Amino acid sequence: MILAKLTNPMSYQHLKISNQQAQKVVAELYNIHGKASQLPGEIDFNFKIENENGDTYILKISRPGESYNYLDLQQKILHFLEKSDGDFIAPRAIKDKSGKLISEFIDNHDQKRKVRLLSYIDGRIWVNVNPHSNDLKYSLGNHCGLITSVLQNFNHPAAQSKSEWDIAQSLWTKEHLHLFNSEEKEILVYFQNKFESVQNSFSSLRKAIVHNDANNLNIIVNSSLEKPKVKAIIDFGDAIYTQIINDLAIVCAYAIMSQEDPLEASLPVIKGYHASFSLQEEELEHLYSAIAMRLVVTITKSALNKLIEPDNSYLLISEKPAWQVLKKWRQIDAGFALLSFRKACSYLAHPNENKFSAWAKNQKVNINDLFPTCNSNSVYHIDLSVSSKWIGHHKDYENLDLFQFKIDQLKKQHPNKIVAGGYLEPRSVYTSSAYDKKGNYGRESRTIHLGIDFWFPALTPVHALFDGEVVTAVNDSGDKEYGGLLILKHRQKGIDFFTLYGHNTVDSVLQYKLGDKIKKAEKLTELGNYPENGNWAPHLHFQVMLSMLDYKIDYPGVAYFNQIDVWKSICPDPNLLFKSKELSPIKGSSNKEIIDFRNQHLGKSLSLQYKEPIKMVRGAGAYLIDQNGRKYLDTVNNVAHVGHEHESVVKAGQEQMALINTNSRYLHENINDLTQELLKTLPDEISVLHFVNSGSEANELALRMVKAVTGKKDIIASEVGYHGNTNECIEISSYKFDGTGGNGTPEHTHIFPLPDSFRGKYTGEKTGEKYANEVKKLIDAIHNKNRGVGAFIVEPIISCGGQIELPKGFLKKSYEYVRNAGGLCISDEIQVGCGRLGKTFWGFELHDVIPDIVTIGKPLGNGHPLAAVACTQEVANKFANGMEYFNTFGGNPVSCAIGTEVLRTVERENLQQQALEVGEYLKNELKKVAKDFPVIGDVRGQGLFLGIELVDIIKNPLARQAEYLINRMKDFGILMSVDGPDNNVIKIKPPMVFNKTNGEELIYYLKKVIQEDSFFKYKL
Ligand SMILES: Cc1ncc(COP(=O)(O)O)c(C=O)c1O
């Protein structure tokens, strides 16, 4: 808007229009009788008018003295858009009773006020939409681009005016720097200078009349929560004839607010804009600065407006987020931003990408030109990718002596080859936190290797491939940095490019000064050893770059996966020079190929997690890592009990496997060791163990024992209980036989209602007793059929039932009834055992009972197929009726070594206590979230075995929200699962190494997702 308006001395109070006045105006001028409600507006006073028929309008009352031409421009634009063929919605201008598009009235202070009436466009305002998905951002850009393309043929003299909001005129902000502190000033001056320095080229960019203000209050989004799209852009009050790129800069400036990574957030907007209005390469060169200058204007305007109209809160709305984003924008490399914008518009990210490839194609460069002391050129491609078996355990590759030893072995096996590789290889070896950041979709790690590594011994001389000039010669010290780093600049056939040599001795690099000239074939550096080379086994990191961007003393050698397309254009494959077949990147199967194969050749009822399944190739502690190196925080896997691929457990298995693995008919200590470790945790009464290979097999064996001991086959089990996949186990698993494909309750199975005290048959007082009474009723029914009770089986927290904690007294009373009827009591600890519940090692201990049989599974082998049945001497004696119990794999030395190490690790690392503490922390935090978001009806469980139940106000289950939540959490890099009879319970049962920091991350993203619009999509 024009500066004069803002310095209007008249007080804001004198200008304000009440709702009643607005109603009167619209009735008198337009003969429309409706209710007025105030809407935000920077200059105009805006009202929504709704008449009795439900028709809605926007009434816009200008400030006194407003220029007719200026309003006429807006009305003409709307008229032009209405008449265009453009497939989009825009507000319609409505004429007053006398046929005028701009009307007038006299306000209470005798001032003439101009009035316009527009059609109201229904929908949600951008600022109120959450989240702003990439698709939505694309549609925003696309819609704005469409308006720009239609307005190409529009002209109006008033559009040539002065405006403080025109980015082209934004250097007026320089006069107001005194309003800011020194840190703020530095940022503002940086962008003002940057913008000023390119005025020549900027002023020659294409111009047109553009909307120029698609800020987050002017964007209307349709009502679809599933696939929201931009429906209209309103308020053409800032339309102006200016550089077209300014329009996109403004759209971006607002769309990137409140985003962790504003550059990433801007790209779908730019892509969308370019799809409907083709942007030119030279326009993109100014986009980074133009976006910044819009923010500079917003911030400066806010600072001024605070002085002029302290009451007008609208004027201050974007100040805080504008500062936040501008500070982040300052941290972004302008050159990298430009290349990202180019890529988003389908231009080559780096303009010289193809030229360099073409030039490199004709070069004859050998690897031993780099390493003349090596007389071979043939390569052995070393796989250091996330899924590399050669790397092995992450603790192994952190051991540099071991790593070097393995490299030496490889060289011995391939004496005439150069061990090398790594371009675009996704690696998980970069464990330093310097490689991580919080992106728009959760934690992101730099994983994509941009150079080729050549594994040569320390002090190997490195020589120059081309004439060049030193642009960087530094000691990039620190763990997992470059150590001695040299970068040379080259110019060949008019193409500038750079070569980077990392991990040299510091001395061999520091001999150079910037600007030193290097001749082809001259010796450059010598390879360093650890720790001076950044703490790696000796190797050369060799990288080619077409631009140094803004880097001077460092340069990324590893990039974030989501920026790979841009980086690979800036850093071409060094193998374009060497042309070695072996150095080409190794291609694994695509996820689609894996899925197609599974669908054709694996069991047809196997399921896959998530709409877009993930390929996991590595585990580490509480994380699973996919093939691109993305780390997912795992809150699902209670099997990886002491952490994914726990070093000592892996070692225990590997070491034993190297010696012997055979059945338990031979003597071996391992089976005794594991037995002893387990007995330490069990009550004295339970003192005999049988080892099997799965939870199902454990329960199957328990059921055989029941028959042998009692001679009965009637089993009492819980509604929605699950006990395994074998015939007998399915027969007692209501979760299966009452579910899809099931045949209902078998004759000898007796199901008591899920003892859920939140939403079950009984809630409130004495629920334990009431549910136990249901067990009693089943016993009576069995007796009525003249049969006897074999056993009662239940989990201490019913997992598939939705993390149902057994109500107080239920287990004790039920055991009493069952035992009185001659039955055995089985505690299925397959999910909850081994310390997970925090307070106790086994679930039954929470209830002050001792079962006859305890079945143990999942956690015992930390992923290795190992399970056990523990029982009393009496049960064991009766089961041993002469028939041999033989199990080919059960109790083998490898499995037992693993199981023993798991139990020792739980103790050594105090993991039961950790489960208690982190579990309590999580439960308390979740309860706090539940207070703010009543959609969380119940938070329950013990230790690290928790459930969050999602319900509406009358406790109806919210399964869709649960599904939405876990899918969104996955987007943010957190794996969660859903269960319960109504699929509305989120389960939390992570590896026990899951710590408080992991818990904080989980809560942070959970709160974020719960606040998203779609979460409430199916609210009743
Ligand atoms: C409570 C319970 N029991 C038994 C089993 C069967 O164990 P497995 O899958 O190892 O055969 C499961 C598996 O999920 C379970 O949750």
PDBQT file of the ligand as one rigid body, heavy atoms in Angstrom, charges set to zero:
ROOT
HETATM    1  C1  LIG A1101       0.446 -63.249  23.281  1.00  0.00    +0.000 C 
HETATM    2  C2  LIG A1101       1.063 -64.053  22.180  1.00  0.00    +0.000 A 
HETATM    3  N1  LIG A1101       1.204 -65.351  22.297  1.00  0.00    +0.000 NA
HETATM    4  C3  LIG A1101       1.758 -66.102  21.334  1.00  0.00    +0.000 A 
HETATM    5  C4  LIG A1101       2.209 -65.547  20.158  1.00  0.00    +0.000 A 
HETATM    6  C5  LIG A1101       2.802 -66.394  19.068  1.00  0.00    +0.000 C 
HETATM    7  O1  LIG A1101       4.155 -66.184  18.986  1.00  0.00    +0.000 OA
HETATM    8  P1  LIG A1101       4.968 -66.481  17.627  1.00  0.00    +0.000 P 
HETATM    9  O2  LIG A1101       4.522 -65.470  16.633  1.00  0.00    +0.000 OA
HETATM   10  O3  LIG A1101       6.401 -66.348  18.047  1.00  0.00    +0.000 OA
HETATM   11  O4  LIG A1101       4.637 -67.863  17.211  1.00  0.00    +0.000 OA
HETATM   12  C6  LIG A1101       2.067 -64.185  19.992  1.00  0.00    +0.000 A 
HETATM   13  C7  LIG A1101       2.535 -63.531  18.746  1.00  0.00    +0.000 C 
HETATM   14  O5  LIG A1101       2.262 -62.402  18.432  1.00  0.00    +0.000 OA
HETATM   15  C8  LIG A1101       1.474 -63.407  21.028  1.00  0.00    +0.000 A 
HETATM   16  O6  LIG A1101       1.314 -62.096  20.882  1.00  0.00    +0.000 OA
ENDROOT
TORSDOF 0
